[in-house]
Amino acid sequence: MSTITPTVQDEQDETRHPKPQLRAITRTIADTDFDFDVAIVGLGYVGLPTAISYHAGGSRVLGLDASEARLATIIRGGADLLDRDQSRLSKALKTERLLLTSHPQSLTRAAAVVICVPTPVDNYLTPDLRMLEAACETVVANAVPGQLLLLTSTTYVGCTEDLLVRPLRDRGFEIGEDIFVAFSAERIDPGNDAVDQEAIPRVVGGATQQCGVKADMLLRRYANEVHHVDSLAAAEMTKLLENTFRAVNIALANEFADICAHLGIPVNDVIDAAATKPYGFMAFRPGPGVGGHCIPCDPHYLLWQLRKERVSAPIIERTMAEIANRPGRVVDAARALLSENGVPLSRARILVVGISYKADVADLRESPALEILSTFARAGAHVGFVDSHFDQVTLESGEIVPATRRPEFFQPDLVLIHTRHSDADLDWIQASHLVFDPRFPDAVSGVTS
């Protein structure tokens, strides 16, 4: 069954599984029969696909989200999912092995609780932990003996200890004996259907050896491979390394694009040639910048922590500065192209193709397009965008820009290709249009492929 409101059965179950009182834990009920194998806290871009995968693996799944609107969107089929996951969700909603709710007391009914909430940064690139802290506080408050609590949100090293282990001990729990805690960062790539989530190995570290064993059993309910590390901290750092590695290499690819443009060399030809080496090289491509919940944010969690420890990380610091500066460099390149064609930016008509942070997802988190559009507008340009995933976008100034549905009538002075969705129709672009695609900075006119 699926519901977004409490039911009589919910109230009965809350009475049957009361929340433990402080310092009054009864370890004899550690083997309580739970109604659900796993509860997923946060049903966003990570949590919902995770819930679907667990359900497809045969688990009884409880999905918890604080937003009634989000739950309603999921139930009506409006969530942004891969076609495969949308089909699996439709089937899951018709079964009794999936319950959606906004009531945190329901967490007492699950044998394991998986925390999947966003960990963004604010405008000052400082970690915003409010959602994670609130979610962990809710989970700890509703924890019962025998449960496994698994944190998957990317965060700083030591966060699982701070937000789960210590508060649970304060409640009287013995970690590794009557309750279990582990960390296993999510590895979901929104919009990518090339690799099934079940095929992506999971890295896990437990607060104790037994915690790691319990987490392994949970993850293998859908994941084909689980890799163990010796501690919570090692598991937390693994995710930070993964995304910092990507950030460094993307920044390097963008820098090579600028260098090659200056020297008149097609950068993608260079990358293709380098990629023929069968070892020691991994191809990264230039672009307008990076967005999403990982690369623009995660390394800042590490830098924030290191600043407190008075430890410098110059390569990472420089990388993240370049990541932040990339949209501005794209604007500068566009300004130069317009100037070469006798059009000042202050009077230009600029149409941006695709504004989501990556192809085929309706996701604007940290999208470079937002800064690019806002910067153009502040300079006096008339801006528009084409993107089938969005009806409008709000600029940094608060101005709302509606989607351009008939781009052939926009009469742009510049077409900037930001994101190429698979359903994008660019037949309206003519040879006379000035086209700039940061992925192909040496191809300034015509339609790029």
HUPERA-V959563 format. One record per run of one state. SS is the DSSP state (h for helix, s for strand, l for the rest). FROM is the first residue (numbers start at 1). TO is the last residue. Records with the same first field share a line. If there is no record, write none. Layout:
# HUPERA-V959563
SS->FROM-TO ; FROM-TO
This chain:
# HUPERA-V959563
l->1-7 ; 17-20 ; 22-23 ; 25-26 ; 30-35 ; 37-37 ; 42-46 ; 57-60 ; 65-67 ; 76-82 ; 93-97 ; 102-103 ; 111-111 ; 116-120 ; 122-126 ; 128-129 ; 142-147 ; 152-158 ; 171-174 ; 176-178 ; 184-196 ; 200-201 ; 207-208 ; 220-225 ; 229-231 ; 264-266 ; 275-294 ; 309-313 ; 341-344 ; 348-348 ; 354-367 ; 379-381 ; 387-391 ; 395-399 ; 403-406 ; 410-413 ; 418-433 ; 441-444 ; 446-449
h->8-16 ; 27-29 ; 47-56 ; 68-75 ; 83-92 ; 104-109 ; 130-141 ; 159-170 ; 197-199 ; 209-219 ; 232-263 ; 267-274 ; 295-308 ; 314-340 ; 345-347 ; 368-378 ; 407-409 ; 438-440
s->21-21 ; 24-24 ; 36-36 ; 38-41 ; 61-64 ; 98-101 ; 110-110 ; 112-115 ; 121-121 ; 127-127 ; 148-151 ; 175-175 ; 179-183 ; 202-206 ; 226-228 ; 349-353 ; 382-386 ; 392-394 ; 400-402 ; 414-417 ; 434-437 ; 445-445
